[in-house]
Amino acid sequence: MQRNRIIVWATIAILTVGIAHAAAQDGSEKPPLGDGAAPMAEYTQHSGDYIDLAPGGIGTATVTCPGGSQPTGGGFRTSAFDIHVTDSAADGFGWSVIGRNVGSTTESLRATVICTVP
């Protein structure tokens, strides 16, 4: 019985301290950046043209970052679940996506890239 009371009071004390600490944080302070840290760079997202893939066809969709910017990530969009993407990666100053149409109708694939100035 005594042990249960100690556990209950310890739990209440921990929760009270946590709530008091959370209430003291008003969220207006920004955390320090640290030594040599810089704020995140701005970025833009760009999409290439759709390419058509005939049934059983394999194709590469590409998109390039605007001059002076570098790819930091990318991906793709498809018109159907029948497009199986086998590769999606940075390619020089843009992004390339390779896909195969495993369906019975022509479908499309489009590459997207997120770019930032170095």
Contacts in CASP RR format, 6 or more apart in sequence:
PFRMAT RR
TARGET T0000
AUTHOR 0000-0000-0000
METHOD contacts of the structure
MODEL  1
MQRNRIIVWATIAILTVGIAHAAAQDGSEKPPLGDGAAPMAEYTQHSGDY
IDLAPGGIGTATVTCPGGSQPTGGGFRTSAFDIHVTDSAADGFGWSVIGR
NVGSTTESLRATVICTVP
33 39 0 8 1.000
41 116 0 8 1.000
41 117 0 8 1.000
42 116 0 8 1.000
42 117 0 8 1.000
43 72 0 8 1.000
43 114 0 8 1.000
43 115 0 8 1.000
43 116 0 8 1.000
44 66 0 8 1.000
44 69 0 8 1.000
44 114 0 8 1.000
44 115 0 8 1.000
44 116 0 8 1.000
45 112 0 8 1.000
45 113 0 8 1.000
45 114 0 8 1.000
45 115 0 8 1.000
46 63 0 8 1.000
46 64 0 8 1.000
46 65 0 8 1.000
46 66 0 8 1.000
46 112 0 8 1.000
46 113 0 8 1.000
46 115 0 8 1.000
47 63 0 8 1.000
47 77 0 8 1.000
47 110 0 8 1.000
47 111 0 8 1.000
47 112 0 8 1.000
47 113 0 8 1.000
48 61 0 8 1.000
48 62 0 8 1.000
48 63 0 8 1.000
48 110 0 8 1.000
48 111 0 8 1.000
48 112 0 8 1.000
49 61 0 8 1.000
49 110 0 8 1.000
50 61 0 8 1.000
50 79 0 8 1.000
50 108 0 8 1.000
50 109 0 8 1.000
50 110 0 8 1.000
51 59 0 8 1.000
51 60 0 8 1.000
51 61 0 8 1.000
51 108 0 8 1.000
51 109 0 8 1.000
51 110 0 8 1.000
52 106 0 8 1.000
52 107 0 8 1.000
52 108 0 8 1.000
53 59 0 8 1.000
53 83 0 8 1.000
53 99 0 8 1.000
53 100 0 8 1.000
53 101 0 8 1.000
53 106 0 8 1.000
53 107 0 8 1.000
53 108 0 8 1.000
53 109 0 8 1.000
54 101 0 8 1.000
54 106 0 8 1.000
55 101 0 8 1.000
55 103 0 8 1.000
55 104 0 8 1.000
55 105 0 8 1.000
55 106 0 8 1.000
56 100 0 8 1.000
56 101 0 8 1.000
56 102 0 8 1.000
56 103 0 8 1.000
57 100 0 8 1.000
57 101 0 8 1.000
58 98 0 8 1.000
58 99 0 8 1.000
58 100 0 8 1.000
58 101 0 8 1.000
59 98 0 8 1.000
59 99 0 8 1.000
59 100 0 8 1.000
59 109 0 8 1.000
60 96 0 8 1.000
60 97 0 8 1.000
60 98 0 8 1.000
60 99 0 8 1.000
61 76 0 8 1.000
61 96 0 8 1.000
61 97 0 8 1.000
61 99 0 8 1.000
61 109 0 8 1.000
61 110 0 8 1.000
61 111 0 8 1.000
62 91 0 8 1.000
62 94 0 8 1.000
62 95 0 8 1.000
62 96 0 8 1.000
62 97 0 8 1.000
62 111 0 8 1.000
63 94 0 8 1.000
63 95 0 8 1.000
63 111 0 8 1.000
63 112 0 8 1.000
63 113 0 8 1.000
64 93 0 8 1.000
64 94 0 8 1.000
64 113 0 8 1.000
65 71 0 8 1.000
65 93 0 8 1.000
65 94 0 8 1.000
65 113 0 8 1.000
65 115 0 8 1.000
66 115 0 8 1.000
67 93 0 8 1.000
68 93 0 8 1.000
68 117 0 8 1.000
68 118 0 8 1.000
69 93 0 8 1.000
69 115 0 8 1.000
69 116 0 8 1.000
69 117 0 8 1.000
69 118 0 8 1.000
70 93 0 8 1.000
70 115 0 8 1.000
70 116 0 8 1.000
70 117 0 8 1.000
70 118 0 8 1.000
71 90 0 8 1.000
71 91 0 8 1.000
71 92 0 8 1.000
71 93 0 8 1.000
71 94 0 8 1.000
71 95 0 8 1.000
71 113 0 8 1.000
71 114 0 8 1.000
71 115 0 8 1.000
72 114 0 8 1.000
72 115 0 8 1.000
72 116 0 8 1.000
73 90 0 8 1.000
73 95 0 8 1.000
73 113 0 8 1.000
73 114 0 8 1.000
74 88 0 8 1.000
74 90 0 8 1.000
74 95 0 8 1.000
74 111 0 8 1.000
74 112 0 8 1.000
74 113 0 8 1.000
74 114 0 8 1.000
75 88 0 8 1.000
75 95 0 8 1.000
75 97 0 8 1.000
75 111 0 8 1.000
75 112 0 8 1.000
75 113 0 8 1.000
76 85 0 8 1.000
76 88 0 8 1.000
76 97 0 8 1.000
76 109 0 8 1.000
76 110 0 8 1.000
76 111 0 8 1.000
76 112 0 8 1.000
77 109 0 8 1.000
77 110 0 8 1.000
77 112 0 8 1.000
78 85 0 8 1.000
78 107 0 8 1.000
78 108 0 8 1.000
78 109 0 8 1.000
78 110 0 8 1.000
79 107 0 8 1.000
79 108 0 8 1.000
79 109 0 8 1.000
80 103 0 8 1.000
80 105 0 8 1.000
80 107 0 8 1.000
82 101 0 8 1.000
82 102 0 8 1.000
82 103 0 8 1.000
82 104 0 8 1.000
82 105 0 8 1.000
82 107 0 8 1.000
83 99 0 8 1.000
83 100 0 8 1.000
83 101 0 8 1.000
83 102 0 8 1.000
83 107 0 8 1.000
83 108 0 8 1.000
83 109 0 8 1.000
84 99 0 8 1.000
84 100 0 8 1.000
84 102 0 8 1.000
85 97 0 8 1.000
85 98 0 8 1.000
85 99 0 8 1.000
85 109 0 8 1.000
86 98 0 8 1.000
86 99 0 8 1.000
86 100 0 8 1.000
87 96 0 8 1.000
87 97 0 8 1.000
87 98 0 8 1.000
87 99 0 8 1.000
88 95 0 8 1.000
88 96 0 8 1.000
88 97 0 8 1.000
88 98 0 8 1.000
88 111 0 8 1.000
89 95 0 8 1.000
89 96 0 8 1.000
90 96 0 8 1.000
94 113 0 8 1.000
94 115 0 8 1.000
95 111 0 8 1.000
95 112 0 8 1.000
95 113 0 8 1.000
96 111 0 8 1.000
97 109 0 8 1.000
97 110 0 8 1.000
97 111 0 8 1.000
99 109 0 8 1.000
101 107 0 8 1.000
END
